[in-house]
Amino acid sequence: MAILSTGLLAPASYADTATNYYVDPVNGSDANAGTSVTTAFKTIGAAQSAVRSVNASMAADIDVNLLGGTYTVPSTVTFTPADSGANGHVIHWQAYQGQTPVITSAQTITGWTQNTDGTYSAPIGSLNFHQLYVNGVRASVARYPEAGQNFVLRSVDNTNKLLGVAASQVKQWANFTNVEMVLQQYWGESYLPLKSYTVSGGTANLSINDAMAGILFQRPNPVTEAGEPFYFENAKEFLTEPGEYYVDTSTQTLTYKARAGEDPTVTSGAAATTVTAPTLQTLFDFEGTGVSTPVQGLAFSGITFADTTWTLPLTTGEMNAQGGQYNKSADATYQYVYRPPAGIHANYASNLTFSGDTFTRMGSAAIDFDHGVSSSLIIGNIVSDIAGNGIMIGKFSDPDVPNDTPYNPSDPGEIVNNVTVQDNLVTNTGEDYPGTAGINAGYVSYTNIVHNDVSNSPWVGISLGWGWTYDANALQNNQITDNAVSNVMNALSDGGGIYHLSNDRSTTISGNYVHEVTRGAGSLNSAATGIYLDQGSANMTVTGNVISNVDTFMVLHNNGPSVTNTNNTTSGSTVITAAGLEPSYASLKQAVNLAYGKTATASSQYSGAFAAGNANDGASSTGWLSAGADTAAWWQVDLGAAHQLGQFTITTRQDLDQAMTRNNIEVRASNDPTFATYNVVGRVDSRTIPDAGSYTRSIDPTQAYRYIRVAKTDGQSFYLAEFAVQQGIGETLTQTPLTVSPSSYYTLTNVNSGKVLDVNGASTANGGTVDQWTNVTGATNEQWSIQNVSGDLYKILNRNSGKALEVNNRSHLNGGTVDQWTYTGDNHQLWKFTPDVNSGWVITNLESGRVLDVYGASLSNGGKVDQWSPLSASNEAWTLTPVP
């Protein structure tokens, strides 16, 4: 089981500590005294009982030393005021001498047999789960269509509570009522268990279970409307790709389609495959009994908290109102929400600290300071591979009041206050519930969110505020300062790198570096922005932030008075270098970096001081520099084995402004160390990364690669301060490369209309309209040269004009104009070809990730050709025919 280590070692003891207890999950016994390594307890519960017997009379701190190993907790461990530190002292629950204790609810699934179709099955009894891990890597619930594609709603019948989809997309799958529609609605997802369907013409009208139907068809937001993308999941018929699984609760059986190198029937030796599923929603729950009787004086350090679940979406369903707060009920005006569970949860707590811990494989939120929490600290932790929110703090809404009701209790102790969230690495959140944030704060006061590194969130990076209210409320005197936020909003829309709601007196958003906030290919067209001040934001200051490579720089929507907005720019090395993890916490990045310390080579090096190994040593102060005469510079790392890849980061030179080294860079992936063949998994074009900045993007994780090469494409000098790449998740898909002749011309015929890609009126001008037209023999404006540029990237040139097919103005929007333009080699003029289920090819723009589409499935001559989300539709599929 893969475990992340923070690299921050908890001290073995403190000078004034009077009492030490020891816990050893391997060699310990609860019959022991627990006062030494050799007489250690075995379980957390035994140590908790021992502490309770002495803590009331504390004259010094108490250390509970957890030896390395796996602590499987059969039920949630609850801490009450009886577990508190007393007399001003603290109880430290800590890793012993840098070892790695893992607190988990995972159950190993055994008894595997191989089926005739090559899949594997195992009995699971009454166990049910929404997450499964194979050798520590997340698998995916079987889905249709496959990852990277969606379907789209045709109609919404609010009166009869029906959702209309294409009839060809629905069948009477076995265990039909276990299948869920996963609907992506601007800023939130909805898991909708199916009930039945009827077919009328070409439309299947789906009914969903009563609990969800009673909310979805009347709640005001997010609106349910035609055009929203969705997919189905959780049917055995969908189990088609390696890395997918299906749970059949009727037969209590798990079926899994193994990825390369996996065999669940092998349980020992180097080839052993371990399959685990979580069993608890919450590992540790801190429950004070009121403001005056909190749980207090507890510190947890060096511990890995792993493997929680949340089964409600599998049974009843789930509809995210915003930020993971899911609907209890709704009418046309008001919504009522519940709070999602968390692996670590706290109510009424004070002086509670989590430092140097790891939170991973969580089935909803990772850590949650709910309400009545004060003077507490979350610092120096890794939060990664989380189904929902990463770090969640503060009240949102109680389920018995509308979610836009201002919260301002008469007792200020009810409000989360004086909490600091600092120097945490938060990445890969929202894996199952995309409408969530890396860090999500509701009604909080005097709270500091500072120096965190937040990335790879499908919705917002950092969210603060709740209530959509202009009225004074519990929000005040908060700080979002010096954070690095990147590669967020990569699945949904209507949010930003930093998002804020409601009147928030004397709050400041400053010194943050926000970059690569561009909407994902499947999202709708509402905002994806660097900083988003939403309804009611008032009495606050936004200043001195650097915002680069975003769809929209900043959005101020229905703000209240006294919003000061000054000195926010697209570059600034002082802000950039100060943002994110402080130097003493920079090593957190190494724990999630597959490239860290691995064998690196390069095409050349300027001198011994700039060796290849400097670019993956974890220190951005060092780097690799190519030789001056090297006009095809590249740097390469061997990951040691093939991995699915999730996100990469290129960090540029920190000590010198060399603009020519910060653009025209390709990230290539291969299983051939010579890179005779490769795919381009990321690319910086002529747009320059800011001085001292970095570039962070997602990688399509549906393939596995061992070697990564970072190459300069313009012949210029190349300096690489640091390269990092993270593990990806999910299924792996079969890949079929395109084969074309560079000396031939082709017609591109739309599968739906039968008409060909055409430059209207045989224009030779930049911006000439591209549409569809009946194929005219010999018409060169309907003929295209498909030229390989690099790896799996192609440029598509019109024979008549010589100009390149492009998405105009680098648009990331559905409906973005496709035209022709003089070829520049930038990302919006480059395309990838992947096979389509409708036959032919899907042609995907590198810049936007959206695909070449005939708008509205038009059958007419002159029908508009644009880009759209990939929807597994015939109007997005093209056949290539060589011109005789």
N, C-alpha and C positions, 0 to 999 in steps of 0.2 A: 504494500500500500504506500503510495507516494506521500511523503510528509514534507511540508515546508518548514524550514528553520529560520528564525529571524536573525540568527547570528549574534543576538544580544544576550549575554549570559547573565542569569540571575545570580546574585551573590549567594554563597552557601550559607552564610549566617551574618548577623550584624553584631557589632562589638558589644552592644548592651543587651543582647538576647539572652534571656534566662532559660527559655524552654525551646527544645527542638523535638520535632516528631519526624518520622521517616515512613515513607510508603513505597513498597516495592511490589508491582503487580505480577512479577514473575516468581520471586523467591520469598515474598513476605507471607505473613499469616495474621489474621485478625485476632488470634489468641496471643500474639506477641505483645510486649510492652510498648513497641513503637518508638523507643527512645534512642535507637542507634540503627545504623545500616544493617547490622546483622540481626537485629530484633524488630525489623520493620513490619508495619501493618501491610495488609494486602490491598485493602479497598479505601476509597475516599470516605465512605461512611464511617469506618472505624476511626480514621483520623479526626473526622468531624466530631464524633462523640468524645474523643480524648480532649480535644480543644475545649469543648463545652464544659468539661469537668474542672477546668483551671482558669478560664479566661476572665471570670468575674473579678478575680483578685490580681489582675496583671500588674506587675511592677516593671515590666520590660516587654519588648516585642516577643511574639511567638512565631517560629518558623515551622511550617509544614513542608518538608523536603520531599518532592516527588521524584523518584528514580525513573530512569528511562523505561519505556515499555507502553503497552496499551492498557488503558483503564476503561473497560466496557461497563458503562453504567446501565443497569436494568430499568431504572426509572429516574425521573428528574431529581437532581440534588437540590434541595431547597435550603437556602440560608435565611434565617430569621434573626431578630435582635439577639437571640441566645447565642449566635455565632459571632457576635461583634467583638472587635477590639475594645478594651476598656481602659479607663484612666489615662486617656491620651495616647495609648499604644496601639500598634498595628499587628494584625495577624497576616503573615506573609505565606501564601500558598505559592511555592516556587519550584522550578526545575532544579534538581540537585546537581551541582558542579557541571553545568552545561549540558546535561543529558536532555533527552527529548521525551517527556511524558505526553502521551496522546490520550485525551479524554474523548470518548466516542460512544455512539449508540449503534455502530454498525454491526450487522449480522452477516456472517459469511454464508453464502449459499452453496450448498454441496449437493451431491447426488446427481451429477450431470450425466446425460446420455446424448449421443449424437443421433440426429434424425436423418432420414433418407435424403432430405433436401439439403443437408450440410449444416443446418442450424443445430443448436444445442438446447435441451430442455432440462429443467430441474424442478422438483416440487418445492413449494414455498409455504404450504399450510395457509394460515390466515393472514400472512404477511402481505401488505400492499404498500406501494411506494411510488413516488414520482421521480426518483433519482436512483440510478444504478451506476456502480463504478467497477471497472474492470482493470485490475492492476493499478488502482488509484485514479484512473482516467474516466471521466464522465462518459457514459453511453447516452444514446438518445432514444426517447420513446418513438416507436415506429410511426412515421408520418407520411401523408400523401397530400400534395406532391412532395418530392424530396427537398431537402434543405437548399435554400437559394431560390426556390420557386414558391409561388402562392397561387391560389385562385382568387376570384373577386366576387363580392356580393352583387347580384343582379337587381334585387329588389328587397324592400322591407315593408311588410304589411303589419303595421302597429295594431290595427283593429283585431285581426285574426291571429296575431302573434306568430307570424311566419317569416322565414328568411328564404329568399329566392336565390337559387344558384343554378348553374347549368346542369341539365338533367344528366349529361354524360359524366358528371363528376361524382355522382352518388349511386351506390348500389346497396342492396340489402345485405350488408356485411354481417358475418357471424357475430353474435354478441353486439348487435347494433346499438343498444342503449349504453354500452360501455365506450362507444366512440365519442370523441369530443371535437367540436368545431373550435379552433383557436382563432379568434377574431382580433385583428389589430386595429385599434380605433384611436388614431392620432397619438395621444399620450398614454394610452393604457390598453391592456389586453383583456380579453374576456374568454374564459374557458366555459364552453357551453355544451353540456352533455346532450346528445341527441335523443329524441323520443320516437319520431316517426317521420315519414315523408310521403308526399303524393306528387305525381308528375302531371303537369299541364303544358302541352306543347313541348317546347325545349327547355322548360324550367322545372326544376325540382323544388317544391316548397317544403322546407324543413321546419318541423316543430322541435323545440328544445324542452328540457325538463321544466316542470311547473315552477320550481323555485327560481330559476333564472329567468323564465319568461315573465314572471310577475314583476321583475325589475327592469329588464333590458328594454322592453317596448314602451316604457314610460319615463325612464330617468332622463333628465335634461342633458347630462354631459358625462363622458364624451358621447356625442351624437352617434346614433346608429343609422347608416345611410348606404345607399348603393355606391359601389366603387371601393369599399373598404376591403383590404386583402385578408385572406384567411387560409388556413390549412386544416386538414383533419389529422387526428392522431389516435393511437391506441386501438388498432385492429391488427389481427394477425396477417390479414391480406396486405397490410402496408409494410410488412417485414421483408424488405427487398435488398437492403444495402448493409455491408459490414458496419458494426458499431451500433445497430438498432436492436431494441428489445420490445417484447410485448408481454404483458401480464394478463393472464386469463384467470379472473377471480372465480369463475364457475368451476374450473377444474383445478384451481390452486396450483397453476403451473406458470413458470417463467420460461420464455423462449428467447434465445439470443442468437444473433448472426455475428460470428466472430470476425474481428479484424485480423489482418496479417500478423502472424506470430502468436495468436491467442488460441488456446485450447482448454476450455474449462474442465475437461476430464483429467488433465494433468495437474496434480495437486502437490508435487514435490519436485525438487531439483531446479536447475536454471530455467527450465521452460515452464515452470508452474504458472498457472493463471488463477488469480484470486478474484472472485466476484463477490461484492458486498452491497448491501442495501441498508439505509438508515432505518431506525425504528422509533425514535423519540422526536418530538417537536422542539423540546427545550432540554439542554444539558444541565445548566445551572440557572436557578431562579432565585433572585434576591427579593424578599418580601418583608419590608418593614410593616408595622401596623398603623402608622400614621406619621404626620410631620414631626411630632415630638418623640416618636419611637422608631427611628430608622434602623436599618442594618448599617453598621458603620465600621470604619477602621479595618477594611479588608483590602489586600493587594494580591494580585495574581500576575506572575511573571514567568516567561520562558515556557509556557504551556501551549500545546496545540489542542484546540477545540475543533472537533470534526464530526461530520456525519449526523445531520438532523433531517427530518422529513416534514412534509405538510401534505396530508392526504385529502383535505377538504376539496381542492379543485378536482380531484379524481371522482369524488362521490357526488357532492352537491353542485359543484361548479364554483367559479370565482369570477367576479367582475371588478376590475380595478377602477375605482373612481379617480384616483390620482395618487402617485407616490406609493403605491402598494396598499393604500387604505381601501379595502374592498367593500362593496355594497352589502349592507344588511337589508335595506329596502329603499324604495324611492317612489315619488310621484312626479307629476309633470313639473313641479317647482322645487322640491326639496329632495336631498339625498341623505341617507343615514349610513354610516360606515363602521366597520370593525377594523381593528388593528391586526396586522398579520403577526404570526408567532416569530420568535427569534431563538437562536441557539443559546444566547446568554440574554437574560431579561432581568430588569431591575425596577422595582417600585419602592419609593420611600427608602432611599439609601443616601449615605453621606460618607465622604472620604473613601470612596470606592475607586480603586486603581487597577487598570489592565495595562501592563507594559511589557513589551518584548514578546507578546503572544502571537500565535497564528490562529486564524479562523478560516476554515476551509470546508468545502463540501457541505454547505448549509442548505437546508431545504426551503428556507424563506429568508428572513433577515439574519445577519450574523450576530450582531450585538445591539441591544436596545435598552437605553436609559429612558424609561417610559414616562413616569411623572413622580414628582416629589423627590427627585435626585439632585443633590447639591454638592458643591466643593469636591468634584470627582474628576478623574483624569483617564483618558484613553490615549496612550502615547506609545509610539514606536512599534506598532503592531503590523502584521501582514494580514490583509483581508482579501481572499482570493477564491474564486470558484464558488460563488454565492448565487442561489436561485433568485433572490429578491434584492432588497436594500442591503448595502454593506453595513454601515453604521447608522443607527436610527436613534434620535434623541428628541424628547419633548412630547407633550400632549399634541394630538391632532384633533380628533373629535370623539366624544363619547357616543356610543351607538344610539342613545335616546334623544339626541339633539341634532338638528340639521348640520351638515358639515360646513356650512358657511356662517354658523353662529359664532360671534367673537367669544374668545375664552379669556377671562380675566378674573380669577378667583379672589375672594376677599382675603384668603390666607396666602401670602406670597410664597410660603413654603411648599405649596402644591406645585409651583412652577419649577421646571428644571432650570437651575441657575448655577452660575459659577462652575460650569463644566467646561473643560478644555479637551478638544480633539486635535491632537498635534502629532506631526511627523509620522503619520500612518501611510503605508502603501496599500491603496485600495484599488483592486483591479478585477476584471472578469466578474462583475456583478450582473444581476438581472438575467441570469442564464435561462431561467424558466419563466419569469414574470418580468418582461422587459420594461414595463412602465414604472420603474423604480430607479433609485439614485445610488451613487456610490456612497455619499453621505447625505442623510435626509433628516433635517431638523424641523420640528413643528413649532409650537409655541414655547420659546426659550427666552431667557434673559441672562445678560452678563455671561454669554457663552462665546468661547473663542474657538473658531475652526481655522487652524493656522498650520502652515508648512506641511500640508498633506500632499501626496502625489496620487491623483485619482485618474484612472483611465479605463477604457474599454467598458463603458456603460451604454446600454442601448437607449436610455433616455438621458436624464440629467446627470452631470457630474456631482455638483454640490447644490442641494436645495435647502432653502431657509424660509420658513413662514407657512402660515395656513390661514384659511378663513375667508379669503377674497373680500376683506373688509377694510373700509377707510377709517373705522372707529378705532380709538385707542384700545389696546388689548394687552395681553401679557408680553408681547414682543417688545424688547428694548435693550439697548446697550450691548449689541452683539457685534462680533468681528468675523469677517471672512477675509483672511489676510495671508498673503505670501504662499498661496497654494499653486501647484502646477496641475492643470486639468487638461486632458487631451483625449482624442479619439472617443468622444461621447456623442450622444444623439445618433448613434450609428445603426439604429433599427426603427425608432419612432420619430415623431416630430412634435412641434409645439413645446419647446423647451430650449435649454441652452447649457453651455458649460457650467455657468452659475445661474441659478434660477431663484427668484425671490417673490414672495407673496405678502401683501397686507402691510398695514401701518406698523413701522418698526422704529421706534424713537431712538435716535442717537446711535444708529447702527452704521458700520462702515464696511464697504467692500473695496479692498485696496491691495495693490502689489501682487496681484495674481497673474500668472502666465497661462492663458487659455488658448489652446491651439488645436487644429484638426477637429473642428466641430462642423461636420458636413453630413447632411441627412443620408441615411442608408438607402439602398436601392429599393427596398420594399416599403418605405415610409410614404406618407401622404404629404401634401404640399404646404402644410402650416410650418411655422418658423423653426429653424435650427440656427441658433445664434450664440455668439460668444457670451454675452450677459443678457439676461431676460428679466426685466422688472415688470412683474405681472400685476394684476388688479389690486389696487389699494396701496401699493408700495409708496411710502411717504416718510418724510422726516429722517432721511438717511443720506449718506454720501457714498458715491462711487467714483473712485479716483485712482490714478496711477497704475492702471492695469494694462498689460500687454495682451492684445487679442489678434491672433494671426491665423490665416487659412481657415476661415469660417464662412458659412453660407451668408450670414448677416452679422454685421459687427455687433450691434446692440439693438434690443427691442425694449421700448418703454410703452406698456399697454395699460391704459386706464389708470395711470398713476395718480396719487394724491399730491398734496402740496409738499414743498420743501425737499425736493430730490435734487441734490447737488451732484452734477455729472461733469467731471473735469479731468483733463490730462490722461485720458485713456487713448492708447496709441497702438500701432501695429508692430512696433519694434521698440527695443530698449534693453540693452545687454545688462544693465544694472538690475532692473526688475527681474529679468529672466534668470540670471544666475542666483539671485536671492530666493526665488520661488521654489517651492517643493521641499523635499526632505533636506533637513540641515545636515552638515557634514557627518556628525556623529551617528546619523541614522541612514546614511547613503547606502550602507551595505545591505539594507533590506531588499534592494533591487536585485542583488545577486541571487537571492533565494528563488526567484521566479524566472531567472534568465537561463534558458537552456544553453546559451552560448558561453556563459561565464567560465573562464579558465580552460575552455576546450582548445584543441590544436587549431591554430590560425596560421594561414599562409597569405602571401600577397604577390602581386606581379612584380613589385620592386619595393625598395624602401630608401628614403632619402639618406638616412644614416642609421647607425646602431641605436641611436636615441629614439628612433621612430619605428621600432620593430612591429611586426604584425600583431604580436601578443599584447601590445599596449591598447588595442582597440576592443578587447574583451576581458580586461583585467579588473573591471569594476570601478576604475578611477577615471573620471572625465578630465582630470588634469593631465593625463598622458594621452598619447594617441599615435596612430600610424599615419605616416606621410609618404606618398609615392615619390619616386625619384623624379628629378626635373625633366628628364628626357622621356619619361613614360607617358605616352599619349593614349594608352588603353589601360588605365590603372584599374586594378580590382583588388579587393580584400576578401578572404574566404575563411569560413570556419567549418570544421567537421563536428557535428553534434554527437558523434559516437554511435548513433542509431537513428533510424527513421522515426520522426515524430510528426503528428499533425501539428500544425503551427497556428497560433491564435493571434498574435500581435507582435509587431516589431517596432523598435525605436532606434533611430539614427540620431546620435548626439554629435553636434558639430564642434569645431575648435572653440575653446573657451577663452584663450589668452590673446588672440589676434584675429582681427577682422579680415578674413580672406574670402570675399564674396564668391570668387570663382569655384571654391570647394563646396559650396552649399546649394548647388542646383545640379540638374541633369545627372541624376543618380538612379540606378536600378537595383532592386533587390531581387535576386534570382534564386530559385530553389531547384535542386536536382538530387537524384540518387546516383549520379555519375560524378566522381570528383574532378573529371576533366571538363565538365559542363558542355560536352558535345551536344547534349539535349538538356533543356531546362524550361521552366515556366517562370514568368515574371510575376512575382507576388506583391510587388510594391514599386512605386516609381515617383520620384520627384522630378518634375519637368523644369522648364525655364524659370518658373517662379522660385525665388530664392528664400530658403529658410532664414529667419532673422539671425543676426549676429549673436553667437553664443546659444542659439536656440536648438530645438530638437524637432524631430518629425516622427509621429507615432500613428500607425495605421493598423487596421485589422488585416489578417490574411485569411483567405477562404480556407477553412480547415478540413476540406473534404478530400485532401490528399496528404500523404505522409512523405517527408523528405529528410535526408540525412545531412546534406550539404547546403550551405547558404553562401552566396557570393554577392557582395555589394560592389557595383561597378560604376565607374564614371563613363558617361556616354558622349561627352563632347570634346575629349582630348585634352582637357585641362588637368591641372594638378588636383590631387585629392587628399584631403586630411579627414580622417575619421577618428573622433575622440573616443566614441564608445558605440558598440552595436549590441542590442539585446533582442531576444526573441522568446516568446512565451509558448507554453503548451496550448494546443487547441483541443477541442472536444468534439464529440458527436460521431456521426457516421462517415465512412469514406465512400466516395462514389467512383464508379468506373469512368475512366477518362479516354476519350477518343480524339486523337489529334486531327487537325485539318490537313488535307493534302491538296495543294493547288500548284499550278505551274506559274512561275513568275513571268513567263513570256506569253501567257495566254490572257484572253479577256473572257469575262463571264457575265451572263445575265443573272440577276438575283430576283427570283420569283417568289412572291408572297404566297404561302401555302393556302391562306384563306381566300384570297381574291383571284389568284392566278395571274395577277398583273405584276409587272416588273418594276424594279427601282429605276427611277428616271430623273434626269435634271430637266425641269420644266422649260419648254421652249428652247432647248439646246443652249441655254445660257452658258457663257464662259466667264461670267463675272463672279467675284467674291460675293458670297451671300446668296447665290443662285438657289432657287427653291428646289428641294428634292421632294418628289411625290411618287405615286405609282401610275402606270399607264399600260395600255395594251402593248404587248411586244410587237415592235415594228422591225422587220428584217432589215439589217444594215444600219439601224439608227445608233450611232456611236454614243449618243447621250444616254443610252440605256445599257451601255457596256462598261464593265469595270475591271480594272486590274487589281488583284489582291496580292499585295507585296508583303512578305515577312520582314518585320523590322527587328524583332528580338524575341527569342523564345517563342511564346504563343501569342505575341502581339503582331497585328497586321495594320497596314494602312490600306485604304480602299480608294483608288484613284479613278475618276471618270475619264473614259477614253477621249471624249470630245473636248473637254476643257482642260484636262490634266490636273484638275484640282481635287482636293481630298474631301472625302465624306467626314463631316464633323458634327458635334453638338454645339450649336452657336453659343458663344459667350460663356462656355464652360458650365452651362446650366446643370443643376442637380434636381430639377423639378420634373415631375410627370408632365408630359406635353412639351418639354423643351424642344425647340426648333432644331431639326436636322437640316443642314444645308451643305454647300461646298465652299471650300476656301483654299487659298494657297497653303501648301503643306509646310508646317513649322515643326512637326515632331512632338508637339505638346500632347498631354494625355487625352484631351477631348477629341483628338484626331486619330486615336488608336483604338483598336477593336479586338475582342476575343471571340472565337467561334466555339460553341459547344453544341453537341447533338440535342435535338428536341424530340420529345415523345410524339409529336405530330408529324414526324419525319422532317428532314431538312436540318437547318442550323438556327440556333439563337445567336444573335450578333450583339455582343455586349460592349458598351462604351467603357473604356478604362477609367475615365474621369468620374463618371457618375455611377457606374455599376448598373445603369438602366439599359434597356434593350431596344433595338431598332423595331419600330412598331408602325402598323398602319392604323391611324387614329380612328377609333370607333368601329374597327373592323369593316371599314368602308370597302365597297365593291366597285366604286366608281373610278373612272379615269380622273386623274388629278387629286385623288384621295391623299390627304396629308400624311406624310411620313414624319414621325417624331420619335421621342424616346419615352419609355414607360417602365414601370416596375415589371419585373419578370413574373408572368402570370400563367405560364404553361398554356398559352392560347395560340391558335393557329395563325392569327394575324401578327404574331411575334416570331413566326418561323419562316425561314427562307431556304429555297433550294438554289444550288449553284449549277449553272449549265454552261459549259465551255462554248464560246462563239466559234462556229466553223471557220 
